[in-house]
Amino acid sequence: MSAYDQTHCTLELRGELTIGTAAGTQQKLRDACAAAQTILVDLSAAEETDLTLVQLLLAARQTALAENKMLRLIQPLPQAFACDLERGGFLDTPGRFWTDSGANTP
């Protein structure tokens, strides 16, 4: 379930979030970016993830930045996703983009 208002959106992504579900996940991210200025992505119900999700989130973040919007992740991150971030080398700037406590800067 997702909650929207004109300025904020909490997008809950759940279940399998892998290359097999990438098209649906991409559309949900697009809809959220179109609906609000601040998009918080909740992955707490993610059951399986892979680096495809990381790529989709990076692309959504770039789209948000280009539109002067903000996209961040809500903590805690699922263990599988944290492993994907570590495996892909994305944990060198923890707390900046990946969590809701950080700034939305590269």
C-alpha positions in Angstrom: 0.0 0.0 0.0 1.1 3.5 -0.7 0.1 6.8 0.9 0.1 10.0 -1.2 -0.6 13.6 -0.7 0.5 16.5 -3.0 3.9 17.0 -1.2 4.8 13.6 0.3 4.5 10.0 -0.8 5.4 6.8 1.1 5.7 4.0 -1.4 5.7 0.6 0.0 7.5 -2.0 -2.2 6.9 -5.5 -1.1 7.5 -9.1 -2.1 9.9 -10.0 -4.8 11.8 -6.9 -6.1 14.1 -8.5 -8.7 14.7 -8.4 -12.4 11.6 -10.4 -12.9 9.4 -7.7 -11.4 11.4 -4.7 -12.6 8.8 -3.3 -15.0 6.1 -3.2 -12.3 8.5 -1.7 -9.7 9.7 0.9 -12.2 6.1 2.0 -12.9 5.3 2.3 -9.2 8.4 4.5 -8.8 7.4 6.6 -11.7 3.9 7.1 -10.4 5.3 8.1 -7.0 7.7 10.6 -8.5 4.8 12.1 -10.5 2.6 12.3 -7.5 4.7 14.1 -4.9 7.7 16.3 -4.1 9.1 13.9 -1.5 9.1 10.2 -2.0 9.9 7.9 0.9 10.4 4.3 -0.2 9.6 1.6 2.3 11.3 -1.7 1.6 10.4 -3.3 5.0 8.1 -5.9 3.3 10.6 -6.8 0.6 11.2 -10.6 0.5 13.7 -10.9 -2.3 15.9 -8.2 -3.9 18.7 -8.0 -6.4 20.9 -5.3 -7.9 18.1 -4.5 -10.3 16.2 -2.8 -7.5 19.3 -0.7 -6.7 19.5 0.4 -10.3 15.8 1.3 -10.4 16.1 3.3 -7.2 19.2 5.2 -8.6 17.3 6.0 -11.8 14.3 7.2 -9.8 16.5 9.3 -7.6 18.1 10.9 -10.7 14.6 11.6 -12.1 13.6 13.1 -8.7 16.7 15.3 -8.5 16.1 16.6 -12.1 12.6 17.6 -11.1 13.8 19.2 -7.8 12.2 16.4 -5.8 13.6 14.1 -3.1 13.6 10.3 -3.0 14.9 8.5 0.1 14.6 5.1 1.8 13.0 4.5 5.1 15.0 2.5 7.7 15.4 -0.2 8.6 16.5 -1.7 5.4 15.8 -5.4 4.8 19.0 -7.5 5.2 18.8 -8.8 1.7 18.8 -5.3 0.3 21.6 -4.2 2.6 23.6 -7.1 1.2 22.8 -6.0 -2.4 24.0 -2.5 -1.5 27.2 -3.8 0.0 27.9 -6.3 -2.8 27.3 -3.5 -5.4 29.6 -1.1 -3.5 26.9 1.4 -2.6 27.5 1.7 1.1 30.4 4.2 0.9 28.0 7.0 1.8 25.5 5.6 4.3 22.9 8.0 5.6 23.0 10.3 2.5 20.6 8.9 -0.1 19.7 5.4 1.2 18.0 6.5 4.4 15.3 8.9 5.4 17.7 10.6 7.8 20.1 11.9 5.2 20.4 14.6 2.6 19.4 14.0 -1.0 22.8 14.8 -2.5 25.1 12.7 -4.6 
